[in-house]
């Protein structure tokens, strides 16, 4: 159905999206981005998809913006802005998904793909993964919301160091700087991400979605605003079928069967 991505939905509601331009390190071509917009629309409109896992085919997760396209494409500042908006909005679509999104980082990640990766909720990285926040090395600024994500993960000073020098970062560095959740042996990257997804689909996904909203707002709210927001969402959780099932299962000493409602 799509030329630049592969997509499958498993029986338990876990969807696997694979970037499929291995010859170009899964860089963001116009066609790949169009495929992404289409599949993200499918995901948003589906009641069956519960968790999304994103990985890359070949040696890279994604090299970000296609430099050949940037050099040979836009001829004016307006055209360049349109091109950057096209990729940035795709990252925003991923960040805005209500379901949990897990990145299974199987290899190199560079440029705007580091923004794409950080837009995911959980990040599992191969021990062979390398991270290139390397915009500065070709005279570009970070894009795709990169500074928004990075400063919240590592703070201003470390973000400045990462972005101003553009040094290649190892998987262990990324773990130490809190950019990824875990580092695993290379061959376990996708299985580990899928295992997290399989655990998540057994959780009360209605409440997981509320938690996702609460955590996002916690980065900008003060304490009082955040506590009030928690109470508002807590009332929604209290009224859910999942809470009734979870409480009953607890009292009956059995495993709950959540429906995400």
C-alpha positions in Angstrom: 0.0 0.0 0.0 2.9 2.3 0.7 6.3 2.4 -1.0 8.4 3.9 1.7 7.0 2.4 4.8 5.8 -1.0 5.9 2.8 -1.2 8.3 1.1 -4.1 10.1 -1.4 -4.4 13.0 -1.1 -7.4 15.2 -4.0 -9.3 16.8 -3.5 -7.6 20.1 -3.7 -4.1 18.7 0.0 -3.4 18.6 0.9 -1.7 15.3 4.4 -1.9 13.8 5.5 0.9 11.4 8.8 0.3 9.6 10.6 3.1 7.7 11.6 1.5 4.4 14.2 3.5 2.5 17.3 1.5 3.7 19.3 2.6 0.7 19.0 6.2 1.9 19.2 5.4 5.6 15.4 6.0 5.8 15.8 9.7 5.2 12.8 12.0 4.9 12.0 12.1 1.2 8.8 13.8 0.1 7.3 10.4 -0.7 8.2 8.9 2.7 6.6 11.9 4.4 3.4 11.5 2.3 3.3 7.8 3.2 3.7 8.8 6.9 0.8 11.3 6.7 -1.4 8.6 5.2 -0.6 5.9 7.7 -0.9 8.3 10.7 -4.4 9.1 9.4 -5.2 5.4 9.5 -3.9 5.2 13.0 -5.9 8.2 14.3 -9.1 6.8 12.9 -8.7 3.3 14.1 -10.3 1.8 17.2 -8.2 -1.3 16.9 -4.7 0.2 17.2 -3.7 0.5 20.8 0.1 1.0 20.7 2.4 2.0 17.9 6.0 0.8 17.5 8.3 2.6 15.0 11.5 1.1 13.6 13.7 1.4 10.5 14.7 -1.1 7.9 18.4 -1.7 7.4 21.3 -0.1 9.3 19.6 3.2 10.3 16.4 4.2 12.1 16.4 7.4 10.1 19.0 10.0 8.8 16.4 12.8 9.0 16.1 15.3 6.2 17.3 14.2 2.8 20.3 16.5 2.1 20.0 15.9 -1.6 16.4 17.1 -1.5 17.3 20.1 0.6 20.1 21.2 -1.9 18.2 20.4 -5.1 14.7 21.3 -4.0 13.7 24.7 -2.6 15.0 27.7 -4.5 13.5 30.4 -2.2 13.1 31.0 1.5 9.3 30.4 1.2 9.8 27.1 -0.6 12.4 26.1 2.1 9.9 27.0 4.9 7.2 24.9 3.2 9.5 21.9 3.0 10.6 22.2 6.6 7.0 22.6 7.7 6.1 19.4 5.8 8.5 17.3 7.9 7.9 19.2 11.2 4.1 18.7 10.9 4.6 15.0 10.5 6.6 14.9 13.7 3.8 16.9 15.3 1.3 14.4 14.2 3.3 11.6 15.9 3.7 13.7 19.0 0.0 14.3 19.1 -1.1 10.7 18.9 -3.3 9.7 21.9 -2.0 6.2 21.9 1.5 5.3 23.3 4.3 5.4 20.7 7.5 3.4 21.1 10.6 4.0 19.0 12.7 0.9 18.4 15.9 2.6 17.4 17.8 -0.1 15.4 20.7 2.1 14.1 21.8 5.6 13.3 19.5 8.6 14.0 20.5 12.0 12.7 19.1 15.5 12.1 15.4 15.9 12.2 15.0 12.2 12.9 16.3 12.9 16.4 13.2 15.2 16.8 11.0 12.4 15.4 12.5 10.0 17.8 12.1 12.2 20.8 8.4 12.8 19.8 7.8 9.2 20.8 6.8 8.3 24.3 9.3 5.5 25.0 12.6 4.9 23.2 14.4 1.6 23.1 17.9 1.8 21.5 20.2 -0.8 20.1 23.7 -0.8 21.6 24.9 -0.1 18.0 22.7 3.0 17.7 24.4 6.4 17.1 22.7 9.8 17.5 23.7 12.7 15.4 22.3 16.1 16.6 24.5 17.3 13.8 22.7 20.2 12.3 25.6 22.6 13.1 28.0 20.5 11.0 26.3 21.5 7.8 25.4 25.0 9.0 21.8 24.4 9.9 19.7 25.1 13.0 17.8 22.2 14.7 14.2 21.7 13.5 11.2 19.5 14.0 10.8 20.8 17.6 14.3 19.5 18.5 15.1 22.2 21.1 11.7 21.7 22.7 12.4 18.0 23.3 16.1 18.2 24.0 16.1 21.0 26.6 13.4 19.1 28.5 15.4 15.9 28.5 18.9 17.2 29.2 18.6 20.9 30.3 19.8 24.1 28.6 23.6 23.7 29.2 23.8 20.1 28.0 21.5 20.9 25.0 23.8 23.8 24.1 26.8 21.5 24.2 25.1 18.8 22.1 23.8 21.2 19.4 26.8 23.5 19.2 29.4 20.8 18.7 27.3 18.2 16.8 29.4 15.3 18.1 28.2 11.8 17.4 26.6 10.3 20.5 26.7 6.6 21.5 23.7 4.7 22.8 25.2 4.7 26.3 25.7 8.4 26.1 22.0 8.8 25.1 21.0 6.6 28.0 23.2 8.6 30.5 21.7 11.9 29.2 18.1 10.5 29.6 17.4 10.8 25.9 16.5 7.1 25.6 14.7 4.8 28.1 16.9 1.7 27.6 19.8 0.3 25.6 19.6 -3.4 24.6 21.8 -5.8 22.5 21.3 -5.0 18.9 19.3 -8.1 18.0 16.9 -7.5 20.9 16.0 -3.9 19.8 12.6 -4.6 18.1 11.7 -7.6 20.3 12.3 -5.4 23.4 10.1 -2.6 22.0 7.4 -5.0 21.1 7.5 -6.6 24.5 6.9 -3.1 26.1 4.0 -2.7 23.6 2.6 -6.1 24.6 2.7 -5.1 28.3 1.1 -1.8 27.6 -1.9 -3.2 25.7 -2.8 -5.1 28.9 -2.9 -1.9 30.9 -6.0 0.4 31.1 -5.3 2.3 28.0 -8.0 5.0 28.7 -6.0 5.9 31.8 -2.7 5.6 29.9 -4.0 8.2 27.5 -5.0 10.5 30.3 -1.5 10.1 31.9 0.0 11.0 28.5 -1.9 14.3 28.6 -1.0 15.0 32.2 2.7 14.4 31.7 2.8 16.7 28.7 1.2 19.6 30.6 3.5 19.0 33.6 6.4 20.4 31.5 4.7 23.8 31.4 2.3 24.1 34.3 3.0 25.3 37.8 2.2 23.0 40.8 -1.4 24.3 41.4 -2.3 24.1 37.7 -0.9 20.6 37.5 -2.6 19.4 40.6 -6.0 20.8 39.4 -5.4 19.1 36.0 -4.6 15.8 37.8 -7.9 16.0 39.7 -9.9 16.7 36.6 -8.4 13.7 34.8 -8.7 11.6 37.9 -12.5 12.1 37.9 -12.6 10.9 34.3 -10.6 7.8 35.3 -12.8 7.2 38.3 -15.9 7.2 36.0 -14.3 4.8 33.5 -15.1 1.1 33.0 -11.4 0.3 33.4 -11.4 1.7 37.0 -14.4 -0.4 37.9 -12.8 -3.5 36.4 -9.4 -2.7 38.1 -11.0 -2.2 41.5 -13.1 -5.3 41.2 -10.2 -7.4 40.1 -8.1 -6.1 43.0 -10.8 -7.1 45.5 -11.4 -10.4 43.9 -7.6 -11.1 43.7 -7.7 -11.8 39.9 -6.0 -10.3 36.9 -8.0 -7.4 35.5 -9.2 -7.4 31.9 -9.2 -3.8 30.7 -11.2 -2.6 27.7 -9.7 0.9 27.3 -13.0 2.6 28.2 
